[in-house]
Amino acid sequence: MLDLKRRPRMGLLLISPERFAGIGEGTARGSYRERKEAEAAQMAKDASVIADVTFAGITWDRQDVQRSIDAFTAAKVDYVLAIYLSWAEDFAWIRFLRDMPECPVLFCHRMRDEIHLKDTHDDDEFTEYLCCGGLVGSLEASGSVKRINRKMLAVFAGTWKQVLERAQQFGAAARARALLRQSTFGLLACMNEVMWSTYVDTYALFRDIGPEMRFLSVAELEETVNAVPEKEAEAIMKRIAEKYEVLPNVDGGKFLASVRASMGMERLAEKYDLDLLVLNDIDTVLFQHIGLRPGFWPTSPDVKTMVVPEGDIGSGVAFAVLRLLGGGHVNYIEPFHVDLPNGSFDAGHAGPNDYTDPRGKCRISSDVRFAKTKWKYAGAPFAWYVFPEGRKTMLHCSQQTGKFQLVGTQVEALPTEHFLATYSHSHFRPVGEDCTALFTRLMARGVTQHYCITDGNLLPAVQDLAMMLGCDYEEV
């Protein structure tokens, strides 16, 4: 499984001209080479705060270019931060653009916070003047950015502090891209036959986004659930019941069955080393063989596999993107209705939903939606959860054309009490627009009903990632 805690891996490419190296020898601040080597060492140290840095030394000539490329490739860097330390010949940069294997590149001009130049007739001052000439090099190099037209390259200009902030955001996206290309998704057992707009091309998923898709059967899930020792399931059920309020409508036998089914689902996912499981939890075959839809994922903090419901692979991508970029709890929603008087909308989802963030509110409730069905464990309970309050990134993913699309917005989760039986939920208010504008734009875009939410504003990093993956992106 993916190491979700690993840091971004940065390759640091710093370019300087060899013809300037000896200028300023014997001056108070040393030669150009001495000044730039000290500057580069400090830059590498600063960058190590936000990433694991691979730095093969300043690039002075074409041999240095190849040395840096080899070092970056060996380290499997997620991205390269490239900066001209002053003006420099562009042959080194052009070779890097042409020869570096496919990899996101952030090309930046570093602006000095302040410059104090006096009379440049003085050798010390003249050397410092040359050291300050990064804008000349960056502008010259920008011509090659356009002419070579390398994929996954972004540009930025700012102070060193601003460059590091931009590199941190870009690096988070590059790390997510790298992890997605190493990931494995599972589909249990099919896409949802009543939600065709959620269908995606799983070959394109591998080619463009990265995950390998595996297809699991309900029969194997049934075997795995039956193999879960009842005492282990009882221990988990007891721990959940002690932690959360259990409503009077909960049947103890069905509670145990739901916990056991959830554990079986998690163990099946672990068997296949799945980073994310797309569960069609309203599939008739699932109910025939399992008798319920698992309602207590995750059953333990040790569970690593992410889970999304309703057989929607695209929403699985959105879930994984938010988890990889933000690292925190991610929840699954569909907007239900607009509350015009309050300028908000209510949204949530039945089925598997992470209920373990202590800032939220959780009760154990009977699944009233299926309480009157013929299935063996009709009404089996689940974790009925109210999402934590605060600013959220709300993200959608689907494949409405040949490309995947990522569509994001910002919403505020408002104070909410439990009120939508069967659904984990909350009240939401759009940020910066009203509900009419938000849902008009979403419908015009052509989306589906499924979205994922997590804390904070991750949309700038989502936009970077969309560029790296070749996805369409829109912020609404």
NORRASUL-V363772 format. One line per field, one symbol per residue. burial: I if it has 24 or more other ideal C-beta (glycine too) atoms within 12 Angstrom, else O. A space follows every 50 residues. Layout:
burial=???
This chain:
burial=IIOIOOIIIIIIIIIIIOOIIOIIOOOOIOIIIIIIOOIIOOIIOIIOOI IOIIIIIIIIOOOIIOIIIOIIOOIOIIIIIIIIIIIIIIIIIIIIIOOI OOIIIIIIIIOIOOOOOOOOOOOIOOIIIIIIIIOOIIOIIIOIIOOOOI OIIIIIOOOIOOIIOIIIIIIIIIIIIIIIIIIIIIIIIIIIOOIOOIII OIOIIOOIIIIIIIOIOIOIIIOIIOOIOOOOIOOIIOOIIOOIOIIOOI IOOIIIIIIIIIIIIIIIIIOIOIIIIIIIIIIOOIIOIIIIIIIIIIIO OOIIIIIIIIIIIIIIIIIIIIIIIIIIIIIIIIIIOOOOOOOIIIIIII IIIIIIIOOIIIIIIIIOIIOOOOIOIIIIIIIIIIIIOIIIIIIIIIII OOIIIIIIIIIIIIOIOIOIOIIIIIIIIIIOOOIOOIIOOIOOIOIIII IIIIIIIIIIIIIIIIIIIOIIIIII
